[in-house]
Amino acid sequence: MRNTTFIIPAVVVLVAILLSSVFIVDEREKALVLQFGQIKSVKEEPGLAFKIPLIQEVVRYDDRIQALDTDPTEVTPSDDRRLVVDAFARYRISDVVQFRQAVGANGMRGAEDRLEGILNPVIRAVLGSNGVTSNTILSADRAGLMARITEQARQRALPLGLEVIDVRLKQTNLPEQNLDATFARMRAEREREAADEIARGEEAAQRVRAQADRTVVELTSDATRQADIIRGEADAERNGIFATAFGADPEFFEFYRSLTAYERALKGSNSTMVMSPDSEFFNYLRSDQGARSAEGE
């Protein structure tokens, strides 16, 4: 019984020591075995691994690709048009031993602070270099600029045991103090373009109106000319008919002209006339032809 009392606690202690000496390395991570802060072994392959209990400890690091959003930074391209850029980077731990030696116990937080301290100066240097304008940054040509930033950041991050995979710009904006001036300049530019369009429209409208007025004058003139020709031809034809009729029967022509004169003189408000009975106006009525015509009626 006394032996059993001592054996059970000893077994429990041995099991606990055994379990504390075994650890599992996940396929998504890398592990370092440290002894009093010094690296004793590196575990990069997934599976079971061992360490000395109480003396050694295990530090794990994520082996997957990480993302880092940088703080907005102000850049000044060669055209002196300041911009505020917001970038992000993708990176991973390439050398876990070098990473541990570079950042110490600060881990990923310390590494991201160090990496951001690399990215922001590189972004300012590349985007502010000669030949790089704000239009270049805002156009499709910025893909080449991102490649330059990625390559320079990758070289500077190697001593940290990090591999910079890619750097991209998320946003490119104007500084807050420049927005009002930029909006005012854009508004003035649009108003100038609108005024130019209105002026061109007015000029085109005036040309159309002038052409329409000219067409109206030409059509009216041509119509008047044709009407005068037709009227002249009609008058000539009428006069010819009158002349033919006069030549065929002069007395009838004289009678017709007298009746026409009576009709025009004795109608409407002029139906009342005061004149002498022996006026020449009534010569035809006093003549024998007129009397015979009156008797015939």
KATALIN-V392618 format. One record per residue. RES is the residue in one small letter. OMEGA is omega in degrees with one decimal (NA if undefined). BURIAL is # if it has 24 or more other C-alpha atoms within 12 Angstrom, else .. Layout:
BEGIN
RES/OMEGA/BURIAL, RES/OMEGA/BURIAL
END
This chain:
BEGIN
m/-179.5/., r/178.8/., n/179.1/., t/-179.2/., t/179.9/., f/-175.5/., i/-176.1/., i/177.5/., p/179.2/., a/178.0/., v/179.7/., v/-179.8/., v/179.9/., l/178.4/., v/179.6/., a/178.7/., i/-179.7/., l/-179.5/., l/179.6/., s/178.1/., s/-178.7/., v/174.3/., f/-176.2/#, i/176.1/#, v/179.2/#, d/-179.3/., e/-179.2/., r/-175.2/., e/171.1/#, k/-176.4/#, a/174.8/#, l/174.3/#, v/-176.4/#, l/174.0/#, q/-176.0/., f/177.1/., g/179.9/., q/-178.6/., i/178.4/#, k/178.6/., s/179.5/., v/179.7/#, k/-179.5/#, e/179.4/#, e/179.3/., p/178.5/., g/-179.9/., l/176.4/., a/-174.6/#, f/175.9/#, k/178.5/#, i/-178.5/., p/175.2/., l/-178.1/., i/-177.7/., q/176.7/., e/-177.6/#, v/175.4/#, v/-175.7/#, r/177.5/#, y/-179.6/#, d/-178.3/#, d/-179.1/#, r/177.6/., i/-178.3/., q/178.0/#, a/179.7/., l/173.8/#, d/-179.9/#, t/173.8/#, d/177.5/#, p/179.6/#, t/-177.4/#, e/179.0/#, v/178.8/#, t/178.3/#, p/-175.4/#, s/177.4/., d/175.5/., d/175.0/., r/-172.6/#, r/179.6/#, l/174.0/#, v/-176.7/#, v/179.1/#, d/-173.1/#, a/171.2/#, f/-178.0/#, a/172.5/#, r/-175.6/#, y/175.8/#, r/177.0/#, i/-179.5/#, s/-179.7/#, d/-173.4/#, v/178.4/#, v/178.4/#, q/178.0/., f/-180.0/#, r/-179.6/#, q/-177.0/., a/-173.6/#, v/179.3/#, g/-176.4/., a/-178.9/., n/174.4/., g/-174.7/., m/179.2/#, r/177.8/., g/178.9/., a/-179.8/#, e/176.5/#, d/179.0/., r/-178.4/#, l/177.2/#, e/175.2/#, g/175.1/., i/-172.8/#, l/-175.1/#, n/176.7/#, p/179.1/#, v/178.8/#, i/179.4/#, r/-177.7/#, a/-177.0/#, v/-177.9/#, l/178.4/#, g/-178.6/#, s/-178.7/., n/178.6/., g/179.1/., v/179.1/#, t/177.8/#, s/177.6/#, n/177.3/., t/-179.2/#, i/-176.6/#, l/-178.2/#, s/179.7/., a/-179.6/., d/-177.6/., r/175.0/#, a/175.9/., g/177.1/., l/179.2/#, m/177.5/#, a/177.5/#, r/179.2/#, i/-179.3/#, t/-178.1/#, e/179.7/#, q/178.5/#, a/179.0/#, r/179.9/#, q/-177.5/., r/-178.1/., a/-179.0/#, l/178.3/#, p/177.4/#, l/-175.8/#, g/-178.0/#, l/173.4/#, e/177.1/#, v/-176.6/#, i/-175.8/#, d/174.4/#, v/-178.7/#, r/173.6/#, l/177.2/#, k/-177.4/., q/175.0/., t/-175.6/#, n/173.4/#, l/173.5/#, p/-175.2/., e/-177.2/., q/-179.4/., n/-175.2/., l/-177.9/., d/179.8/., a/179.2/., t/178.5/., f/178.4/., a/178.2/., r/177.9/., m/179.7/., r/179.0/., a/179.2/., e/179.3/., r/177.7/., e/177.7/., r/177.8/., e/179.0/., a/178.4/., a/177.5/., d/179.0/., e/178.9/., i/179.5/., a/178.0/., r/177.3/., g/177.6/., e/179.2/., e/178.5/., a/179.3/., a/178.5/., q/177.5/., r/179.8/., v/179.1/., r/178.7/., a/178.3/., q/178.5/., a/178.1/., d/179.2/., r/178.8/., t/178.8/., v/-179.7/., v/-178.8/., e/-179.9/., l/179.6/., t/179.7/., s/-179.8/., d/178.9/., a/178.6/., t/179.2/., r/179.4/., q/178.1/., a/178.6/., d/178.8/., i/-179.6/., i/179.5/., r/178.3/., g/178.2/., e/178.5/., a/178.2/., d/179.5/., a/178.7/., e/178.4/., r/179.5/., n/178.0/., g/177.8/., i/178.2/., f/-178.9/., a/178.5/., t/179.2/., a/179.6/., f/179.9/., g/-178.5/., a/-177.7/., d/-177.7/., p/-178.5/., e/178.9/., f/179.0/., f/178.0/., e/178.3/., f/-179.3/#, y/179.9/., r/178.8/., s/178.3/., l/177.8/., t/178.0/., a/178.0/., y/-177.6/., e/-179.0/., r/-176.2/., a/-172.4/., l/176.8/., k/178.0/., g/-178.2/., s/-179.9/., n/-177.8/., s/178.5/., t/-179.7/., m/177.2/., v/180.0/., m/-177.6/., s/179.4/., p/-179.0/., d/179.5/., s/-179.9/., e/-179.6/., f/-178.4/., f/-178.5/., n/-175.9/., y/179.9/#, l/-179.6/., r/-176.3/., s/178.6/., d/-179.3/., q/178.9/., g/-179.0/., a/-179.5/., r/178.4/., s/179.2/., a/178.1/., e/178.0/., g/178.3/., e/NA/.
END
